[in-house]
Amino acid sequence: LIADLRNPAMRDRHWKQLMEEVNKQFDPHADSFTLELVLDLGLEHHQEAIAALSQAAAKELSIEEALSKIENLWETLPLDLAEYKGDYLKLRSVDDVYSALEDNAVALSTMKASRYAVAFLSTLDTWERALSHISETVEMLMNVQRKWMYLESIFVGSEDIRKQLPTESSIFDAVNAAYCKTMRELQDAGTAYKGTMAEGVLDGLNTMDEKLDKIQKSLDEYLETKRQAFPRFYFLSNDDLLEILGQARDPLAVQPHVRKCFEGIKSLEMKEVGKEGRKVHEAVGLNTPDKEQVPLASSVICAGAVEAWLLGIENAMCTTMAQLLFKCYADMKKTKRERWIKEWAGQLSLCSGQVAWTVECTKALHAMSEGQKTAMRQARKKQTTLLTKLCDMVRGNLGALDRKKVVNILTVEVHSRDTLDRMVKANCASVNDFEWLLQLRFYWEAGTDRCLVRQTNTT
């Protein structure tokens, strides 16, 4: 009995409950509350009730101490803020905050499930709402920060994009100012609890998030217009495209991304033209990943909108390759194969070889239809002779580039030989036979400046 009455966990609410139980009033904290008074009050007759009350007080004390521990934690737990680019602040890590939120949420849930938590329900509900608010605010802060950091590098670092998107730039400037103000307030608050629970912080972050989403949507639409103007931009990620557009006045900044737009081009051969102070870059040639160089038939001025002069590069590339392919095909007939392969770019020699093969097959099929039954076998024999020459070249002394060209040509010509074998076995005797029509056929038609590739009735 004495031990239960001396329980330090007993609070005023417990004494009040005990007084109601024994139906007598006394001051448990007065010096007059002695063993004699306990006996006079007849408390020994209520020993079981007092023991139950003391036990409940002990359980409630553990809840009280746990709540005090949570309160003390959030009075000292800071937000991990760090400098960003010298002028800004950013939330570096939220691991400690999320760990505390998770642990405290579990603890509060466990406490609320206890039958001894009745006296603390109001406090428990308050802390649950507070932790939920902190979690929502920190999550929104991280979301806003991620979007802000992405857009900051675009709108703060590029005058070209600001000129293209003036409305979005002004919206971002307002968001940027609000974000910086919020981060300074969070730093001045000192703790995560004070900073996130401050009035207007979450609402302000929600507003920033909406505006940043709007800016991002406008930015995506802007990039889509650029991709529609130059469809090869679809091969680039948004970040790569923004890097190009953000440095539109510097054509050399586009060079690292040329390979992504044009599979066979590693870089553009450029030179400066114009007078001092008004110099511009001019694209005069194409460099391939295999270190081949192809001069453009007409140079392209790399100035103005990036998508415009890149479209010019594409058109110049097609025109140049068409002209060179015609010359390459014509040169094949009057130059030794070894010298011809070395002098022309690999793509041109491959395509010319396919045009020549198509011509030979077409001649043989016409001859077959006119009654020359050995025409296809003769074409196959001619193809075998070509393969023998190419094999001799491979075994010879070739440079790395020439060897790569010969190996590629040899691979294609072997396939052509196999196709001839199948056509001979199938007794193809007309250009209308399906075994011939299903092949990829390369034609240089009179009156055109392009090589046409056909399969069945498709061009």
PAVEX-483749 format. One line per 8 residues: number of its first residue (from 1); their letters; for each residue x negated, y negated, z of N, C-alpha, C. Coordinates in pm, whole numbers. Atoms other than C-alpha are relative to their C-alpha. Layout:
BEGIN
NUM = a = X/Y/Z/X/Y/Z/X/Y/Z; ... $
***
This chain:
BEGIN
1 = liadlrnp = -84/121/0/0/0/0/-87/-126/0; 88/117/-10/-274/-247/101/-78/-19/-129; 77/8/125/-478/-162/-212/89/-56/-112; -91/48/105/-175/-224/-437/29/-148/19; -29/141/-26/-98/-555/-264/-122/-88/-27; 123/79/24/-463/-665/-302/-47/9/-146; 38/-16/142/-469/-577/-675/-16/-138/-65; 22/134/61/-629/-882/-849/81/-21/-128 $
9 = amrdrhwk = -80/14/122/-410/-810/-1153/138/-56/29; -133/52/-37/-101/-920/-958/9/-149/-29; -21/140/34/29/-1246/-1101/130/-49/66; -118/59/-64/304/-1484/-981/129/70/-42; -123/-68/46/561/-1307/-1198/20/134/70; -12/-128/-69/481/-980/-1023/46/-20/144; -42/31/-138/514/-1135/-673/147/-40/4; -141/41/7/843/-1293/-776/90/122/-16 $
17 = qlmeevnk = -77/-124/21/962/-952/-896/7/82/129; 5/-74/-126/853/-797/-565/94/-63/103; -90/69/-95/1039/-1064/-362/145/33/-31; -136/-35/36/1352/-988/-558/31/145/39; -17/-142/-32/1298/-617/-493/30/18/150; -17/-18/-145/1268/-654/-113/101/-100/58; -99/100/-39/1510/-949/-105/-51/-87/115; 61/88/-101/1270/-1159/108/-100/-90/-69 $
25 = qfdphads = 92/98/55/1057/-1467/43/-128/-6/84; 129/15/-70/687/-1503/132/-101/-57/-99; 107/58/83/370/-1670/6/-119/96/2; 106/-101/0/123/-1400/-101/-140/-60/2; 131/63/7/-158/-1654/-132/-35/-76/130; 24/74/-125/-120/-1808/219/-82/84/97; 78/-71/-102/-348/-1724/511/89/80/93; -94/-68/-91/-38/-1614/701/46/135/-55 $
33 = ftlelvld = -40/-127/61/11/-1324/460/-98/109/48; 88/-98/-65/-144/-1065/692/70/135/8; -56/-135/-12/-92/-697/769/124/-3/91; -114/11/-91/138/-799/1054/125/-46/-75; -113/51/79/359/-997/812/51/107/-97; -38/-108/92/356/-706/566/92/98/73; -82/-94/-78/491/-481/842/132/-64/39; -123/70/-37/741/-746/955/98/-5/-117 $
41 = lglehhqe = -85/5/119/869/-772/596/53/137/-40; -43/-137/29/904/-396/584/-41/47/-139; 44/-36/136/704/-368/264/-39/146/-11; 41/-141/5/591/-18/365/115/89/-48; -115/-79/45/943/98/285/21/-8/-153; -11/18/146/897/-15/-76/-132/38/-69; 133/-36/47/563/154/-134/2/46/-147; -4/-51/138/668/330/-457/22/-113/-101 $
49 = aiaalsqa = -27/113/90/807/12/-613/-123/-88/-14; 121/83/3/493/-181/-514/-110/68/-82; 101/-75/75/269/94/-660/27/-10/-151; -38/10/142/461/87/-989/-26/-139/-53; 22/139/40/443/-291/-994/-148/-29/-17; 145/19/6/67/-284/-925/-59/66/-124; 48/-71/119/11/-29/-1201/36/-79/-127; -42/79/115/212/-240/-1446/-87/-125/-14 $
57 = aakelsie = 84/119/0/8/-545/-1344/-138/31/-58; 131/-40/52/-316/-357/-1420/5/17/-152; -15/-18/144/-189/-259/-1766/15/-135/-71; -20/131/59/-75/-613/-1835/-128/-82/0; 128/70/-7/-416/-742/-1725/-89/37/-118; 82/-42/114/-585/-535/-1995/47/-71/-128; -53/73/116/-353/-698/-2252/-41/-146/7; 38/140/-21/-424/-1040/-2104/-147/-22/-34 $
65 = ealskien = 145/12/28/-800/-981/-2123/-28/16/-149; 18/-19/144/-773/-855/-2483/39/-127/-76; -41/126/64/-582/-1171/-2579/-102/-110/23; 102/99/-32/-841/-1382/-2402/-125/21/-86; 116/-33/83/-1115/-1200/-2594/22/-48/-144; -33/46/135/-939/-1275/-2924/-10/-152/-9; 3/147/-3/-898/-1640/-2827/-144/-51/4; 140/42/-10/-1265/-1671/-2729/-76/21/-131 $
73 = lwetlpld = 67/-29/128/-1374/-1511/-3057/28/-111/-101; -35/100/101/-1183/-1759/-3273/-38/-142/41; 50/131/-42/-1305/-2051/-3062/-144/-23/-44; 142/12/35/-1659/-1976/-3179/-33/48/-141; 32/-59/132/-1637/-1786/-3513/0/-106/-109; 6/104/103/-1758/-2019/-3791/28/56/-140; -5/-38/141/-1702/-2014/-4166/-142/-9/-55; 137/-3/54/-2021/-1921/-4352/-8/-87/-125 $
81 = laeykgdy = 10/96/110/-2061/-2234/-4565/-146/-25/-34; 138/26/44/-2371/-2303/-4773/3/-103/-112; 10/99/108/-2492/-2569/-5015/8/70/-135; -11/-53/136/-2415/-2519/-5383/-38/-111/-97; 51/96/97/-2608/-2702/-5654/-37/-134/63; 47/121/-67/-2720/-2954/-5396/109/-97/41; -102/101/-27/-2404/-3166/-5412/128/59/59; -125/-62/-41/-2137/-2914/-5315/-21/98/116 $
89 = lklrsvdd = 1/-107/-100/-2046/-2665/-5044/81/117/-54; -77/-117/40/-1928/-2310/-5102/9/98/117; -18/-105/-102/-1798/-2029/-4883/-87/119/-42; 100/-99/43/-2093/-1790/-4896/46/143/25; -43/-136/-34/-1951/-1488/-4717/119/-6/96; -117/-7/-89/-1624/-1392/-4549/4/134/73; 3/-133/-62/-1734/-1052/-4416/34/-6/149; -25/11/-145/-1737/-1165/-4051/145/-38/29 $
97 = vysaledn = -139/44/-21/-1400/-1339/-4082/97/114/-26; -91/-111/33/-1231/-1044/-4252/-13/115/99; 20/-105/-100/-1387/-801/-4004/76/-34/129; -71/45/-120/-1251/-1008/-3714/152/7/-21; -143/-3/28/-909/-1040/-3879/53/143/4; -44/-140/3/-886/-666/-3936/4/60/140; 6/-54/-137/-997/-574/-3584/109/-59/88; -99/67/-84/-770/-832/-3421/143/40/-38 $
105 = avalstmk = -133/-41/45/-469/-731/-3632/35/137/56; -22/-134/-56/-508/-370/-3521/24/-9/150; -14/16/-145/-551/-479/-3158/137/-57/36; -131/61/-28/-240/-699/-3167/113/100/-25; -103/-101/30/-36/-421/-3328/9/104/112; 4/-98/-110/-148/-178/-3055/62/-58/127; -54/66/-120/-65/-427/-2779/151/-15/-8; -145/19/13/283/-498/-2918/75/132/17 $
113 = asryavaf = -65/-131/-14/356/-126/-2918/6/45/146; 1/-39/-141/286/-109/-2543/125/-51/71; -119/43/-75/582/-123/-2301/-33/-106/105; 42/102/-97/377/-355/-2081/-23/-135/-67; 30/123/74/358/-625/-2353/114/-102/5; -117/87/0/697/-784/-2274/-35/-143/38; 35/133/-50/541/-1075/-2086/-85/-80/-101; 92/66/93/307/-1150/-2381/52/-4/-143 $
121 = lstldtwe = -53/-8/136/539/-1107/-2679/-11/-133/-75; 7/131/64/549/-1478/-2750/-143/-32/-45; 141/24/34/169/-1507/-2741/-47/91/-112; 39/-96/104/127/-1194/-2949/55/-42/-136; -60/47/126/366/-1328/-3214/-74/-122/-53; 73/120/41/182/-1659/-3218/-134/37/-64; 130/-40/55/-154/-1488/-3275/16/76/-132; -23/-71/128/-12/-1262/-3547/24/-99/-112 $
129 = ralshise = -25/101/102/116/-1566/-3734/-128/-77/-32; 125/74/20/-215/-1745/-3681/-98/80/-86; 92/-84/77/-421/-1453/-3812/46/16/-145; -55/-9/135/-189/-1416/-4111/-29/-128/-79; 28/129/64/-231/-1787/-4186/-148/-14/-34; 145/6/25/-611/-1766/-4152/-36/88/-120; 28/-94/109/-621/-1463/-4383/46/-56/-135; -55/56/124/-400/-1631/-4644/-83/-119/-47 $
137 = tvemlmnv = 79/119/34/-603/-1953/-4629/-137/38/-53; 134/-42/44/-941/-1779/-4660/8/66/-138; -18/-66/130/-814/-1564/-4947/24/-103/-111; -27/103/99/-679/-1868/-5129/-124/-86/-25; 124/77/14/-1003/-2057/-5061/-99/71/-91; 90/-77/86/-1205/-1777/-5220/49/0/-145; -58/1/134/-968/-1768/-5517/-24/-134/-69; 22/135/54/-987/-2146/-5569/-148/-22/-28 $
145 = qrkwmyle = 144/20/17/-1363/-2144/-5521/-52/71/-124; 44/-75/117/-1411/-1874/-5787/39/-72/-130; -46/70/119/-1202/-2064/-6042/-72/-134/-15; 67/130/3/-1360/-2396/-5947/-144/13/-48; 141/-18/40/-1717/-2265/-5984/-11/29/-150; 2/-32/143/-1635/-2128/-6331/26/-125/-83; -37/118/78/-1470/-2448/-6453/-96/-117/23; 94/108/-29/-1722/-2678/-6283/-117/2/-97 $
153 = sifvgsed = 113/-12/92/-2001/-2543/-6502/38/-42/-141; -47/38/133/-1785/-2622/-6806/26/-150/-8; -44/139/10/-1637/-2964/-6730/-102/-100/54; 100/93/-54/-1921/-3116/-6527/-125/2/-87; 126/-11/74/-2202/-2988/-6748/9/-28/-148; -12/15/145/-2061/-3051/-7097/87/-119/-39; -75/116/47/-1962/-3386/-7241/83/35/-123; -72/-38/122/-1856/-3217/-7567/136/57/33 $
161 = irkqlpte = -128/-61/-36/-1586/-3011/-7400/91/-101/69; -82/105/-65/-1471/-3308/-7189/68/-87/-106; -60/81/106/-1414/-3503/-7510/111/76/-72; -101/-82/67/-1220/-3213/-7661/124/20/87; -111/-23/-93/-1004/-3168/-7348/7/-113/104; 1/115/-93/-963/-3517/-7193/101/13/114; -102/-13/-105/-639/-3440/-7003/-43/100/106; 45/-104/-92/-776/-3121/-6851/-122/-48/80 $
169 = ssifdavn = 118/52/-71/-1100/-3303/-6763/40/-90/116; -45/89/-108/-914/-3567/-6563/67/79/112; -61/-85/-103/-710/-3297/-6385/-109/69/81; 108/-69/-72/-1030/-3111/-6302/-74/-97/92; 68/99/-84/-1191/-3430/-6169/76/-19/132; -82/15/-121/-899/-3468/-5925/-13/124/89; 16/-124/-76/-924/-3101/-5821/-139/6/62; 138/-3/-49/-1300/-3135/-5786/-15/-87/124 $
177 = aaycktmr = 7/90/-116/-1262/-3431/-5549/72/61/120; -76/-62/-109/-995/-3250/-5344/-73/120/57; 75/-118/-46/-1206/-2934/-5327/-119/-43/88; 115/48/-78/-1514/-3124/-5207/45/-54/136; -54/56/-125/-1303/-3308/-4944/39/114/95; -43/-114/-83/-1153/-2979/-4819/-120/73/59; 118/-73/-48/-1494/-2812/-4793/-73/-80/109; 63/82/-105/-1634/-3106/-4595/81/7/129 $
185 = elqdagta = -85/-9/-118/-1335/-3090/-4358/-17/135/70; 23/-132/-57/-1389/-2716/-4309/-134/5/74; 131/4/-65/-1753/-2783/-4228/6/-80/129; -10/85/-119/-1667/-3062/-3983/81/68/111; -83/-68/-100/-1409/-2839/-3809/-83/91/90; 91/-80/-81/-1688/-2612/-3690/34/147/8; -39/-141/-10/-1486/-2291/-3662/101/34/-109; -95/-46/101/-1280/-2081/-3900/143/-29/42 $
193 = ykgtmaeg = -136/21/-49/-973/-2116/-3678/43/-145/-17; -36/141/9/-976/-2495/-3655/10/-46/-145; 2/43/140/-1061/-2537/-4023/120/49/-78; -109/-58/79/-800/-2302/-4167/137/-35/56; -129/33/-61/-526/-2395/-3921/33/-148/-8; -26/143/12/-560/-2767/-3991/118/-25/-94; -120/29/76/-245/-2922/-4130/-34/-38/-145; 15/36/141/-224/-2935/-4510/-108/73/-76 $
201 = vldglntm = 111/-67/69/-528/-2717/-4586/53/105/-98; -52/-105/87/-336/-2419/-4724/84/-58/-114; -82/62/105/-88/-2637/-4912/-89/-66/-105; 93/63/93/-377/-2831/-5064/-68/102/-90; 65/-106/79/-549/-2510/-5175/98/59/-102; -101/-52/93/-225/-2382/-5330/19/-94/-119; -12/100/107/-193/-2706/-5528/-120/6/-93; 122/-10/82/-555/-2679/-5644/5/124/-89 $
209 = dekldkiq = -6/-126/76/-498/-2319/-5751/93/-13/-121; -95/19/110/-197/-2415/-5963/-62/-86/-110; 61/88/99/-389/-2697/-6132/-114/70/-74; 110/-73/65/-692/-2475/-6199/54/104/-98; -63/-95/94/-465/-2212/-6357/46/-72/-126; -46/79/114/-318/-2482/-6579/-119/-38/-89; 120/36/76/-667/-2595/-6682/-54/122/-75; 50/-123/62/-772/-2236/-6750/85/40/-121 $
217 = ksldeyle = -89/-32/111/-467/-2180/-6969/-28/-91/-120; 31/95/107/-543/-2495/-7170/-135/32/-64; 133/-36/50/-906/-2387/-7200/8/123/-91; -16/-121/82/-802/-2044/-7332/65/-34/-134; -65/41/125/-575/-2210/-7588/-98/-73/-90; 103/73/75/-863/-2438/-7693/-97/98/-66; 92/-100/56/-1093/-2138/-7739/68/79/-111; -73/-74/104/-822/-1962/-7940/1/-78/-131 $
225 = tkrqafpr = 3/81/123/-810/-2254/-8187/-137/10/-66; 135/-15/54/-1189/-2224/-8228/-17/137/-66; 11/-136/56/-1159/-1849/-8287/81/12/-129; -79/-4/123/-887/-1902/-8546/-72/-73/-113; 76/74/101/-1110/-2154/-8725/-118/82/-51; 112/-85/38/-1403/-1909/-8724/20/136/66; -42/-127/-62/-1272/-1554/-8662/-113/82/62; 109/-78/-59/-1617/-1413/-8586/-24/-37/146 $
233 = fyflsndd = 8/35/-143/-1591/-1595/-8252/76/101/86; -70/-103/-76/-1358/-1311/-8150/-97/106/52; 100/-95/-47/-1673/-1101/-8113/-70/-47/128; 69/59/-116/-1792/-1334/-7834/91/-4/122; -75/19/-124/-1685/-1344/-7471/28/-149/18; -30/140/-28/-1534/-1666/-7337/-123/-76/47; 120/66/-53/-1858/-1743/-7152/-98/-34/-111; 93/25/111/-2070/-1707/-7465/52/-111/-91 $
241 = lleilgqa = -58/102/87/-1829/-1916/-7671/-7/-138/64; 8/128/-71/-1819/-2189/-7407/-143/-52/2; 141/42/3/-2199/-2192/-7397/-34/-63/-134; 23/55/134/-2201/-2253/-7773/67/-136/-13; -76/124/15/-1929/-2520/-7763/-53/-110/91; 54/97/-94/-2088/-2687/-7462/-130/-63/-46; 126/54/54/-2409/-2739/-7660/13/-17/-152; -31/10/143/-2248/-2812/-7995/-97/-89/-76 $
249 = rdplavqp = 90/93/68/-2492/-3091/-8070/-140/58/-20; 131/-64/14/-2787/-2851/-8048/16/134/-72; -17/-125/75/-2773/-2589/-8328/-92/112/48; 92/-104/-47/-3071/-2408/-8177/59/79/116; -64/-70/-112/-2853/-2320/-7876/91/112/-49; -87/-104/57/-2639/-2110/-8110/-81/126/-35; 84/-110/48/-2934/-1890/-8213/14/129/82; -11/-125/-76/-2908/-1642/-7920/131/76/-24 $
257 = hvrkcfeg = -131/-63/18/-2544/-1571/-8016/28/39/-145; -23/-31/142/-2587/-1532/-8393/17/150/-21; -4/-146/16/-2647/-1157/-8360/138/57/35; -131/-49/-42/-2309/-1117/-8188/108/-34/-104; -96/39/104/-2129/-1297/-8472/-24/74/-131; 37/-66/125/-2319/-1137/-8760/-87/120/35; 70/-123/-42/-2423/-775/-8704/-139/11/-60; 129/-20/66/-2707/-783/-8957/-93/-118/7 $
265 = ikslemke = 85/119/-8/-2848/-1126/-8868/-46/-21/144; 54/24/-134/-3078/-1177/-8571/-8/-149/31; 12/144/-20/-3137/-1549/-8620/6/-70/-135; -2/83/120/-3111/-1833/-8871/-134/-69/-16; 122/75/28/-3415/-1980/-9038/39/-146/-16; -41/140/1/-3384/-2352/-8965/-120/-93/-18; 102/105/8/-3576/-2667/-9047/68/-134/20; -53/135/-21/-3534/-3034/-8959/-11/-80/-128 $
273 = vgkegrkv = 0/88/118/-3437/-3273/-9237/54/-136/41; -48/134/-30/-3360/-3643/-9249/-109/-89/55; 96/98/-49/-3533/-3957/-9133/-7/2/152; 20/7/-145/-3665/-4020/-8784/117/-69/67; -115/55/-72/-3382/-4080/-8542/133/49/-53; -124/-53/58/-3126/-3926/-8777/-24/139/-56; 33/-134/47/-3274/-3581/-8818/110/99/37; -95/-108/-25/-3048/-3279/-8844/-66/131/-36 $
281 = heavglnt = 52/-132/33/-3109/-2906/-8861/72/55/-123; -54/-58/122/-3059/-2721/-9186/-35/148/-3; 24/-144/10/-3018/-2344/-9219/-41/33/-142; 53/-28/134/-3228/-2221/-9511/-17/150/-25; 20/-143/20/-3248/-1845/-9452/55/82/114; -50/-94/-99/-3141/-1537/-9259/-112/95/40; 98/-95/-52/-3363/-1322/-9036/74/120/57; -69/-120/-46/-3259/-962/-8974/-71/58/121 $
289 = pdkeqvpl = 65/-65/-115/-3329/-750/-8664/-123/82/-41; 114/-78/48/-3571/-545/-8880/-110/-87/-57; 100/98/43/-3771/-862/-8958/-2/-22/-152; -15/41/140/-3647/-896/-9316/43/-146/-2; -40/139/16/-3601/-1251/-9440/69/-17/-135; -75/25/123/-3342/-1356/-9696/28/-149/-9; -27/144/14/-3343/-1719/-9818/142/-22/-53; -135/31/45/-2997/-1873/-9863/-4/-66/-138 $
297 = assvicag = -6/59/134/-2896/-1968/-10218/18/-151/9; -16/144/-25/-2792/-2308/-10082/-5/-22/150; 16/26/-143/-2891/-2454/-9747/129/-55/60; -121/45/-71/-2627/-2541/-9484/-42/-97/110; 29/98/-104/-2639/-2855/-9270/70/42/129; -56/-45/-129/-2590/-2753/-8906/32/-120/86; -42/118/-74/-2409/-3060/-8780/152/-4/4; -146/7/-14/-2059/-3142/-8663/53/116/81 $
305 = aveawllg = -63/-109/-74/-1817/-2881/-8532/-73/132/-27; 76/-125/13/-1994/-2551/-8465/72/97/-92; -74/-97/80/-1715/-2343/-8617/-3/-34/-147; 1/42/140/-1731/-2549/-8937/-129/40/-69; 125/-34/70/-2101/-2506/-9011/-32/149/8; 17/-146/-2/-2097/-2141/-8899/82/65/-112; -80/-47/112/-1818/-2087/-9152/-77/-25/-131; 85/29/116/-2050/-2252/-9404/-112/102/-13 $
313 = ienamctt = 104/-103/1/-2324/-2007/-9304/57/131/-56; -63/-124/45/-2083/-1717/-9360/23/-2/-152; -24/11/144/-1984/-1842/-9706/-131/5/-78; 131/-1/67/-2348/-1907/-9800/-61/140/2; 51/-137/-10/-2439/-1559/-9678/64/89/-106; -71/-84/99/-2172/-1394/-9896/-44/-35/-142; 42/42/134/-2267/-1602/-10201/-142/46/-30; 141/-39/17/-2639/-1535/-10151/-13/150/-23 $
321 = maqllfkc = 12/-145/12/-2597/-1162/-10103/59/50/-132; -59/-38/129/-2372/-1138/-10411/-97/-28/-114; 96/36/104/-2628/-1320/-10627/-123/92/3; 119/-84/-12/-2920/-1119/-10492/31/145/-36; -36/-137/34/-2731/-792/-10530/1/20/-152; -1/-9/147/-2679/-861/-10901/-144/7/-52; 140/0/43/-3050/-940/-10942/-69/131/38; 61/-125/-48/-3150/-636/-10735/41/117/-89 $
329 = yadmkktk = -49/-108/84/-2933/-406/-10945/-63/-6/-139; 61/17/132/-3069/-553/-11267/-148/38/4; 144/-28/-13/-3428/-522/-11138/-28/149/15; 19/-143/-22/-3377/-156/-11049/-25/74/-131; 9/-69/129/-3352/-62/-11416/-135/-20/-68; 125/29/71/-3686/-216/-11513/-123/1/90; 112/-2/-95/-3903/-171/-11203/-15/140/59; 22/-130/-63/-4063/138/-11055/70/4/136 $
337 = rerwikew = -80/-13/-121/-3857/271/-10764/-78/-39/125; 81/30/-118/-4143/241/-10512/-14/-151/20; 18/145/-8/-4209/-124/-10593/134/-68/25; -134/59/-12/-3835/-201/-10618/48/5/146; -43/-15/-141/-3764/-70/-10266/-75/-98/89; 81/89/-85/-4047/-277/-10117/38/-147/-19; -24/142/31/-3943/-601/-10290/138/-50/43; -136/44/-30/-3574/-602/-10199/43/41/141 $
345 = agqlslcs = -52/-28/-135/-3389/-613/-9868/73/134/2; -57/-134/-12/-3263/-278/-9741/147/8/-38; -144/-2/29/-2893/-365/-9764/25/-10/-151; -15/17/145/-2933/-474/-10128/-38/126/-75; 44/-122/69/-3125/-164/-10230/96/116/24; -100/-105/-28/-2874/65/-10057/123/-17/-88; -121/27/76/-2579/-102/-10229/-25/19/-151; 34/-16/142/-2754/-113/-10569/-9/147/-36 $
353 = gqvawtve = 9/-144/23/-2832/257/-10538/137/64/-14; -135/-54/8/-2463/329/-10478/71/-42/-129; -57/46/127/-2363/117/-10780/-55/86/-115; 64/-81/104/-2614/309/-10995/56/142/0; -55/-136/-11/-2484/644/-10864/141/5/-56; -138/5/53/-2125/541/-10942/-1/-7/-152; 9/13/146/-2226/441/-11297/-37/134/-62; 43/-129/54/-2406/773/-11354/112/103/6 $
361 = ctkalham = -110/-96/-14/-2113/976/-11222/112/-31/-100; -107/38/93/-1865/777/-11431/-36/40/-143; 45/-40/135/-2073/832/-11748/12/151/-19; -4/-146/10/-2100/1204/-11673/143/50/-11; -140/-42/5/-1725/1236/-11614/64/-32/-135; -50/33/133/-1646/1055/-11938/-52/99/-103; 60/-97/93/-1888/1286/-12119/67/136/14; -68/-128/-24/-1721/1588/-11956/137/1/-69 $
369 = segqktam = -133/7/61/-1381/1470/-12077/-7/3/-152; 20/-3/144/-1526/1442/-12428/-56/134/-47; 41/-134/37/-1641/1803/-12419/-143/39/32; 139/-32/-37/-2002/1781/-12292/1/70/136; -23/-77/-121/-1972/2059/-12032/-117/-5/98; 118/0/-88/-2327/2015/-11890/-28/-140/58; 28/139/-41/-2298/1641/-11820/-12/-14/152; 5/12/-145/-2228/1676/-11444/-124/68/57 $
377 = rqarkkqt = 122/-68/-48/-2512/1927/-11400/-123/-85/-29; 113/89/34/-2748/1686/-11577/-7/-118/99; -2/109/-99/-2636/1408/-11341/-52/48/134; 51/-56/-126/-2703/1635/-11045/-151/20/-7; 144/-20/18/-3048/1720/-11184/-75/-134/12; 60/133/-8/-3124/1347/-11222/-5/-49/146; -6/38/-141/-3016/1290/-10862/-106/75/81; 102/-79/-69/-3245/1572/-10742/-140/-55/-27 $
385 = tlltklcd = 129/61/35/-3538/1413/-10928/-25/-126/83; 12/122/-82/-3468/1083/-10748/-34/34/144; 29/-41/-138/-3467/1260/-10411/-144/46/15; 140/-45/-6/-3803/1420/-10491/-94/-121/8; 83/121/-4/-3952/1075/-10558/6/-67/137; -17/63/-131/-3808/938/-10234/-73/79/109; 72/-85/-97/-3948/1234/-10037/-150/-23/-9; 143/28/18/-4292/1168/-10187/-37/-134/63 $
393 = mvrgnlga = 25/131/-60/-4262/804/-10075/-6/11/152; -3/-15/-146/-4175/908/-9719/-130/61/50; 125/-65/-42/-4483/1129/-9706/-122/-89/-25; 111/89/32/-4696/842/-9836/-30/-98/112; 43/101/-97/-4854/547/-9657/92/-122/-10; -98/109/1/-4567/308/-9578/-5/-79/130; -14/80/-121/-4524/20/-9336/128/38/72; -117/-37/-82/-4264/46/-9060/130/-41/-68 $
401 = ldrkkvvn = -123/49/63/-4006/-165/-9247/32/79/-126; -23/-75/125/-4053/8/-9583/41/145/29; -34/-138/-34/-4037/350/-9419/147/8/46; -140/0/-46/-3709/259/-9249/95/-14/-118; -84/17/118/-3566/143/-9584/9/129/-81; 2/-123/79/-3674/459/-9765/81/111/68; -74/-104/-74/-3534/686/-9490/151/-23/-13; -143/30/14/-3196/508/-9508/50/28/-141 $
409 = iltvevhs = -39/-28/139/-3186/524/-9887/5/150/-24; 5/-144/17/-3286/889/-9876/122/68/60; -119/-57/-67/-3004/967/-9631/124/-16/-86; -118/26/83/-2744/805/-9856/-6/80/-130; 13/-73/127/-2884/966/-10173/20/150/18; -27/-142/-28/-2875/1313/-10013/151/24/5; -146/-11/-3/-2506/1255/-9941/57/-6/-142; -45/12/140/-2462/1150/-10306/-26/130/-76 $
417 = rdtldrmv = 31/-127/63/-2635/1471/-10421/100/108/42; -98/-98/-50/-2404/1679/-10199/138/-23/-63; -128/32/65/-2104/1497/-10346/2/52/-144; 10/-53/136/-2223/1585/-10697/14/152/-2; -14/-146/-10/-2256/1950/-10589/147/40/11; -141/-33/-19/-1895/1955/-10473/81/-24/-127; -71/32/124/-1777/1791/-10792/-27/103/-109; 34/-104/98/-1963/2047/-11006/76/128/31 $
425 = kancasvn = -72/-121/-40/-1813/2334/-10806/150/-11/-21; -145/22/19/-1467/2177/-10833/36/-19/-147; -22/16/144/-1514/2149/-11213/65/-133/-35; -51/134/32/-1444/1775/-11213/-36/-33/-144; 25/29/141/-1408/1666/-11576/65/-130/-45; -68/125/36/-1230/1330/-11558/-14/-100/115; 7/104/-104/-1251/998/-11372/129/-7/80; -128/-1/-71/-893/1067/-11264/14/120/92 $
433 = dfewllql = -5/-116/-90/-976/1391/-11079/-6/-48/145; -10/47/-138/-893/1360/-10710/-133/11/74; 131/-18/-66/-1235/1493/-10599/-91/-120/-24; 77/122/29/-1385/1185/-10765/67/-122/62; -72/118/-51/-1114/939/-10661/-13/-16/152; 6/13/-146/-1151/1021/-10291/-135/-51/50; 132/50/-40/-1518/911/-10293/-1/-153/10; 26/144/0/-1636/562/-10201/-79/-32/-125 $
441 = rfyweagt = 62/29/129/-1720/416/-10541/-33/-149/-7; 50/138/2/-1925/99/-10589/-8/-48/-146; -4/52/136/-1859/-111/-10901/-46/-146/-3; 27/142/27/-2004/-433/-11038/75/-32/-128; -86/20/115/-1726/-546/-11266/-31/-130/-73; 27/118/81/-1772/-789/-11550/97/-111/36; -85/114/-30/-1641/-1137/-11480/17/-28/148; -8/23/-145/-1673/-1106/-11100/-139/-26/54 $
449 = drclvrqt = 130/21/-66/-1948/-1211/-10863/-7/79/130; -2/-82/-121/-1878/-943/-10606/-9/147/-38; 0/-146/14/-1946/-572/-10570/131/52/60; -128/-54/-48/-1613/-387/-10541/-18/144/44; 7/-136/-53/-1584/-74/-10329/140/59/-4; -132/-59/16/-1298/159/-10414/4/142/56; -27/-138/-41/-1150/476/-10270/146/28/-30; -132/-29/58/-846/640/-10432/47/-127/-74 $
457 = ntt = -48/121/70/-638/333/-10536/-19/-125/84; 24/113/-91/-771/103/-10262/-131/-69/-33; 122/78/29/-1025/-176/-10322/-38/-82/120 $
***
